[in-house]
Amino acid sequence: MSIPTLNVGIAGLGRLGKRHAEQLARHTPGARLVAACSPVAAELDWARNELGVGRCHGTLDAMLADADIHAVVLVTPTTLHADQTIACLRAGKHVFVEKPLSLDVATCEAVEAVARDFPQLVAMVGFVRRFDPSYAEAKAAIDSGDLGRPFLVRSQTCDQNDESGFFVRFAGSSGGIFMDCSVHDIDLARWMLGNPRATRAFASGSIALHPALAEHGDVDNGLGIVEFEGGARAVFYASRTMPHGHETTTEVIGTTGTLQVGMGAHLSRVQYRDACGVGHRALPDFFARFGDAFRLEMEAFVAACRGERPNPLTLNDATEATRIGQALTQSLRSGMPVNL
């Protein structure tokens, strides 16, 4: 049964959390942002002053005790995702949790088990690229048979080099480049190929610009190959060192055709010609590329909570992405293929 308005509380008001909060407060039909949770006082002040959120809490437990809240959006550190998702479900709240659900497969499976006890609640993980209009068009074309049988996905997430080494400081808790950077590509590949089971993974990588990553067993450029049941394959490239900007691209190859999404990292359709040559401006970051997708993702979550649409993502999608990402990380560190 649909409820007139979904009252939402958000936990975590960092860079991404603020974007989700603004979306819920100003642009998501059927939703009302009524509460916020953060251990950082300045973040709660921002929620009060910028978004007019009246109920601000220092802990998630305090926010979950509010019976007027129907759903919670978790944009907290990865290490908290699983336990907080379980806490939301046991408190009777729908829950949206940013990726990854956990860096550990067994923990993901434990969250799935709890969610099965609450079938009336929506539990959704933030694989935002599925909601990007271009990726949605590509998936529809594949499902319509336009490529014949898809058998190979090549996908990459490449970030502009951050000389301050922002991501290096979090390398100890991020899970490594494949869990932090390639997890979206992993989910896309499974989605485009029809969710086959992964059977083997191999990865390699190099440190081009950030030697401090070595102490965490991580790299700033990684390559991975995943084999699936039925013969399909996926190839992933992740980079933190692009000089020009952000570049998310995906190619799907089928028996009768191919398609490409995002090639060229174009910020717009404008092309420039001058004495330096011919070119275009590049996307600066992930948000510039996927702004529409973030909006559509939150609209889909709210609609599912209100009973207007089915849940577009399952917790098992998150579990399988973690399973593959962890196998790639293990292979990177060992130099050997990993059987799943």
Legacy VTK file of the C-alpha trace (Angstrom):
# vtk DataFile Version 3.0
C-alpha trace
ASCII
DATASET POLYDATA
POINTS 340 float
0.000 0.000 0.000
1.375 3.388 -0.982
1.840 5.980 1.751
1.152 9.660 0.937
4.678 10.874 1.774
7.769 8.878 2.692
9.511 10.394 5.712
13.248 9.833 5.307
16.186 10.146 7.658
19.753 10.309 6.360
22.877 9.087 8.155
26.161 10.569 6.962
26.538 14.074 5.529
29.907 13.982 3.832
30.502 14.791 0.179
28.045 12.206 -1.205
25.695 12.366 1.785
25.079 16.060 1.217
24.124 15.395 -2.385
21.643 12.708 -1.373
20.261 14.995 1.349
19.750 17.877 -1.091
18.048 15.521 -3.524
15.654 14.209 -0.877
14.922 17.644 0.546
14.300 19.422 -2.743
13.866 17.142 -5.738
12.477 13.679 -4.896
8.736 13.297 -5.473
6.888 11.533 -2.680
9.672 11.985 -0.126
10.336 14.371 2.740
13.706 14.628 4.498
12.724 14.892 8.158
15.846 13.824 10.046
19.628 13.677 9.815
22.305 11.816 11.737
26.028 12.551 11.990
28.697 12.546 14.711
30.027 15.783 13.194
28.287 18.859 14.625
29.105 21.007 11.591
27.318 18.556 9.313
24.178 18.695 11.438
24.359 22.497 11.430
24.482 22.358 7.629
21.374 20.133 7.537
19.479 22.528 9.820
20.577 25.751 8.137
20.658 24.724 4.483
17.847 22.166 4.289
15.657 23.020 7.267
15.977 19.574 8.833
14.553 19.869 12.326
15.426 16.481 13.827
19.194 16.116 14.050
20.842 13.246 15.905
24.373 12.371 16.918
23.784 8.611 16.660
21.898 6.294 14.341
20.180 4.598 17.276
18.616 7.895 18.288
17.300 8.475 14.776
15.948 4.926 14.473
13.924 5.436 17.652
11.803 7.995 15.786
8.618 6.124 14.839
7.699 8.826 12.311
10.608 7.889 10.031
9.704 5.367 7.317
13.071 4.990 5.546
16.764 5.622 6.160
19.501 6.486 3.663
22.966 5.361 4.796
25.922 7.324 3.388
28.338 6.342 6.133
31.819 4.740 6.074
31.947 1.335 4.413
32.876 -0.431 7.657
29.501 0.587 9.133
27.234 -0.328 6.228
26.336 -3.898 7.142
25.608 -3.388 10.845
23.668 -0.196 10.163
21.595 -1.845 7.435
20.641 -4.607 9.866
19.804 -2.041 12.558
17.505 -0.158 10.152
15.671 -3.331 9.133
15.192 -4.445 12.736
13.839 -0.985 13.539
11.213 -1.442 10.822
12.713 1.050 8.364
13.222 0.732 4.635
16.928 1.227 3.944
19.095 2.534 1.125
22.804 1.889 1.664
25.676 3.152 -0.438
28.002 0.623 -2.022
29.669 -1.607 -1.033
27.407 -3.391 1.422
30.518 -4.863 3.024
34.100 -5.698 2.114
33.439 -9.243 3.351
31.247 -11.760 1.513
30.102 -13.574 4.649
28.971 -10.284 6.146
26.987 -9.460 2.996
25.303 -12.858 3.227
24.464 -12.223 6.882
22.710 -8.982 5.933
20.778 -10.843 3.231
19.638 -13.365 5.840
18.298 -10.630 8.120
16.536 -8.912 5.211
14.679 -12.135 4.411
13.020 -11.827 7.829
11.558 -8.461 6.752
10.112 -9.028 3.260
7.828 -6.020 3.649
10.833 -3.684 3.804
12.884 -2.402 0.868
16.665 -2.871 1.189
18.536 -1.335 -1.746
22.230 -0.790 -2.478
23.456 2.282 -4.361
24.695 0.994 -7.701
23.939 4.314 -9.321
25.054 3.551 -12.869
22.062 1.287 -13.442
19.936 4.455 -13.298
21.975 6.461 -15.790
19.826 6.982 -18.923
22.630 5.870 -21.267
23.289 2.647 -19.370
19.558 1.999 -19.116
19.281 2.395 -22.901
22.185 0.000 -23.389
20.620 -2.607 -21.107
17.292 -2.324 -22.941
19.060 -2.834 -26.278
20.808 -5.950 -24.973
17.565 -7.344 -23.570
15.904 -6.729 -26.943
18.525 -8.854 -28.689
20.174 -5.998 -30.585
23.651 -7.431 -29.906
22.741 -11.085 -30.217
24.267 -12.914 -27.261
26.515 -10.614 -25.202
29.742 -12.388 -24.262
32.289 -9.700 -23.342
32.154 -6.510 -21.286
35.042 -4.052 -21.103
34.470 -1.379 -18.467
36.589 1.218 -16.729
36.391 3.831 -14.003
39.197 6.353 -14.227
39.477 9.339 -11.887
41.464 12.494 -12.399
44.721 12.467 -10.478
44.390 14.052 -7.055
47.866 15.302 -6.150
46.812 15.671 -2.512
46.388 11.886 -2.369
42.915 12.046 -0.807
42.196 8.399 -1.592
45.606 7.278 -0.320
44.671 8.353 3.193
41.668 6.011 3.078
43.393 3.101 1.348
43.577 1.135 4.583
39.783 0.986 4.897
38.575 1.326 1.282
39.097 -2.319 0.366
41.482 -1.473 -2.468
41.059 -0.126 -5.957
38.783 -2.913 -7.204
36.351 -2.658 -4.277
36.408 1.125 -4.161
36.667 2.010 -7.847
35.686 -1.025 -9.957
32.707 -2.243 -7.935
30.364 -0.236 -10.187
31.933 -1.793 -13.297
31.596 -5.244 -11.738
27.894 -4.684 -11.092
27.382 -3.316 -14.611
29.089 -6.314 -16.195
26.916 -8.787 -14.285
23.813 -6.759 -15.167
24.649 -6.482 -18.873
25.510 -10.180 -19.127
22.350 -11.372 -17.392
23.785 -11.984 -13.893
25.914 -15.084 -14.599
27.924 -16.644 -11.770
31.600 -15.668 -11.692
33.980 -18.648 -11.712
37.511 -17.209 -11.831
39.285 -13.866 -11.492
42.762 -12.551 -12.221
44.174 -9.099 -11.573
47.338 -7.100 -11.945
48.262 -3.501 -11.356
50.906 -0.856 -10.979
51.675 2.228 -8.941
52.285 5.110 -11.306
52.085 8.196 -9.068
51.217 7.302 -5.454
53.897 5.066 -3.864
52.284 5.273 -0.411
49.657 2.810 -1.660
52.210 0.000 -1.513
51.979 -0.302 2.264
48.266 -1.101 1.856
48.786 -3.660 -0.905
46.986 -1.323 -3.292
47.740 0.284 -6.672
46.646 3.412 -8.494
46.084 1.556 -11.786
44.517 -1.908 -11.824
43.481 -4.430 -14.469
41.144 -7.349 -13.869
39.670 -10.231 -15.871
36.641 -12.192 -14.670
35.327 -15.412 -16.188
31.656 -16.376 -15.873
29.653 -19.561 -16.268
28.516 -19.956 -19.857
31.715 -18.487 -21.307
31.158 -14.756 -20.861
34.094 -12.572 -19.783
34.597 -9.107 -18.315
37.685 -6.892 -18.381
38.050 -4.041 -15.887
40.430 -1.087 -15.745
40.580 1.252 -12.776
42.795 4.328 -12.516
43.365 7.162 -10.068
45.855 8.999 -12.280
44.071 10.456 -15.323
45.487 13.897 -16.180
42.404 15.207 -17.996
39.398 14.366 -15.784
36.967 11.555 -15.003
36.319 8.822 -17.552
33.705 6.100 -17.086
33.327 3.977 -20.211
31.804 0.600 -20.990
31.744 -1.568 -24.107
29.529 -4.624 -24.539
30.357 -7.057 -27.344
27.792 -9.521 -28.622
27.509 -12.090 -31.372
25.766 -9.684 -33.770
26.827 -6.233 -32.587
28.508 -4.048 -30.009
27.667 -0.909 -28.073
29.690 1.671 -26.195
28.721 4.017 -23.368
30.629 7.129 -22.352
33.561 6.993 -24.738
35.601 10.206 -24.826
34.718 11.646 -21.398
32.817 14.526 -23.015
31.555 17.213 -20.640
29.189 18.453 -23.358
28.610 18.204 -27.094
30.735 21.308 -27.761
33.921 20.837 -29.777
36.740 23.406 -29.766
39.201 24.233 -32.568
42.183 26.482 -31.974
45.939 26.665 -32.505
46.438 23.772 -30.058
44.228 21.439 -32.054
40.683 20.077 -31.975
39.111 18.809 -28.792
36.464 18.999 -26.105
36.287 19.690 -22.392
36.411 16.630 -20.136
34.188 15.581 -17.268
35.800 16.766 -14.014
34.420 14.090 -11.700
31.918 11.312 -11.026
29.161 13.713 -10.006
29.297 15.629 -13.277
28.848 12.366 -15.181
26.108 10.800 -13.052
24.048 13.697 -11.707
20.880 12.479 -13.420
21.531 8.926 -12.292
21.750 9.961 -8.628
18.394 11.705 -8.973
16.726 8.742 -10.685
18.255 6.276 -8.224
16.719 8.023 -5.219
13.386 8.380 -7.003
13.411 4.616 -7.653
14.129 3.865 -3.984
11.329 6.127 -2.772
8.885 4.669 -5.302
9.756 1.136 -4.164
9.245 2.082 -0.513
5.858 3.597 -1.360
4.795 0.408 -3.160
4.693 2.039 -6.590
7.501 -0.001 -8.203
9.438 -3.175 -7.398
12.844 -2.886 -5.745
15.248 -2.430 -8.694
18.275 -3.927 -6.891
18.673 -6.816 -4.497
21.137 -7.211 -1.652
22.446 -10.251 -3.505
23.646 -7.916 -6.272
25.844 -6.287 -3.654
27.028 -9.647 -2.317
28.110 -10.828 -5.765
29.893 -7.546 -6.514
31.828 -7.925 -3.260
32.606 -11.579 -4.047
34.151 -10.604 -7.396
35.872 -7.478 -6.086
37.483 -9.420 -3.240
38.665 -12.128 -5.624
40.306 -9.490 -7.835
41.974 -7.923 -4.787
43.259 -11.318 -3.641
44.612 -12.012 -7.118
46.295 -8.607 -7.293
48.158 -9.269 -4.051
49.042 -12.894 -4.742
49.760 -12.667 -8.462
47.674 -15.811 -8.985
44.205 -16.463 -10.438
41.445 -16.973 -7.880
38.675 -19.545 -8.298
35.300 -18.422 -6.997
LINES 1 341
340 0 1 2 3 4 5 6 7 8 9 10 11 12 13 14 15 16 17 18 19 20 21 22 23 24 25 26 27 28 29 30 31 32 33 34 35 36 37 38 39 40 41 42 43 44 45 46 47 48 49 50 51 52 53 54 55 56 57 58 59 60 61 62 63 64 65 66 67 68 69 70 71 72 73 74 75 76 77 78 79 80 81 82 83 84 85 86 87 88 89 90 91 92 93 94 95 96 97 98 99 100 101 102 103 104 105 106 107 108 109 110 111 112 113 114 115 116 117 118 119 120 121 122 123 124 125 126 127 128 129 130 131 132 133 134 135 136 137 138 139 140 141 142 143 144 145 146 147 148 149 150 151 152 153 154 155 156 157 158 159 160 161 162 163 164 165 166 167 168 169 170 171 172 173 174 175 176 177 178 179 180 181 182 183 184 185 186 187 188 189 190 191 192 193 194 195 196 197 198 199 200 201 202 203 204 205 206 207 208 209 210 211 212 213 214 215 216 217 218 219 220 221 222 223 224 225 226 227 228 229 230 231 232 233 234 235 236 237 238 239 240 241 242 243 244 245 246 247 248 249 250 251 252 253 254 255 256 257 258 259 260 261 262 263 264 265 266 267 268 269 270 271 272 273 274 275 276 277 278 279 280 281 282 283 284 285 286 287 288 289 290 291 292 293 294 295 296 297 298 299 300 301 302 303 304 305 306 307 308 309 310 311 312 313 314 315 316 317 318 319 320 321 322 323 324 325 326 327 328 329 330 331 332 333 334 335 336 337 338 339
